[in-house]
Amino acid sequence: MSTTQHVDKTSAEDKSIGFDFQYYYFLNRLLQLKKGETLGLEVMDDVHCDLSNDRQILVQLKFTTQTKKDGDAKNLTSLDKDFWKTTSNWVEVITDKNAGRKGEAEQLKFAQKSDFLLCSNKSDNSGNVVLSSIRAFQKNECTHNELQTSLNDLKGATKDKDVINYIKNVLALSKEVSKAFFTNIAFDLGCSTIIEDCKENILGFMVPSDRVDDVFHSLDSQLRADNFDLVASKQKIIISYDDFLKKYQVHFDKARNGKLVVRTNFSEPKEIGEQLFIKQLIEIGDVSVGDTDFILKMLYNQLLAKTNLHEWVNEGVVSSIDADDLEENALATWENIHRKKFRHLGDGDDINQLAQCVLDEIRSEKLSIADQEMNIRFSNGEYYDLCEDKKIGWRNDWKEKYT
């Protein structure tokens, strides 16, 4: 009796990684587009590419989480259901009456101008009779009749009704259409480094190696959002070479122009409201304990500044001197504003109100590092971090209360 829980059998993780594999293949293929080409996601196939010479590539993508003893993905077998379902689906596309391909002439024309690519992380292997037979046919090492006989023998070697029906569907193609189909089938197996492949292709855009990850994350983020918007508005995801350059070239330009890239992929805070700078802001009445949304924004800005500054220095993108200058200028700006607001403090003055005035002016200040002006979120975050480190405060008695 199996001990596998039902929730494990239907885990969303297996489905999710399949979708991610498809998406990242799409992204990687986008990075390889040439002038005159267009790429589609889940339009004519999992991914399809229209080439400039009137040919098209139909790509089916299959990902498995099952592994062999050595840790590699399992082999693609001769009776692999995914394989036969894929080839059967391609046959349905070739013979689609609703697409005007009822007759053999139309089917042959479609099969001749199409390349059918199966891409999977499953391993290639010499023991796969189907792969060996198709490759032998493509090299003129066996006839079409011999190929058909090999496939027919496989049909009799399984009791899986689905696989049997898939094979029958493939064998039902007319001889000439079948020849064209098997001539144009290709396999990209053992495809397990799709994200690394994306990054390798980003390098081809003359992006410095230390900026590749930045381009990958920013490009990935925008493409996912754009795809979501297209699907939500019931539009097809089809991108041309010109469209890709127009919409996404900015990510490559930013990496090449030497400007600092502000990264946003960092860990969220575990404790909310325990930060010292938040306690100070609550005390002066800038924010209430229950204003979670605004507190999260301020925490985000603090981490934005703190994390990026730390990484820039570690990576040598900016020097420790640049970082010190940033802090010294921030401290000098805060000191000037703070002294101005509390210079003529009287007995009847509302200290919290004056502290709010200091904070309001500070929030409008933009800081610079290495001659690059930072945005308001980063600048605000740097001041929040200085407050967290007990280097600045908002009230005139902040040192006595918080240090």
Beta strands, then each sheet from edge to edge (+ up, - down):
strand 1: 38-41
strand 2: 47-50
strand 3: 56-62
strand 4: 114-120
strand 5: 185-188
strand 6: 237-240
strand 7: 368-369
strand 8: 372-373
sheet 1: 5+ 4+ 3+ 2- 1+ 6-
sheet 2: 7+ 8-
end
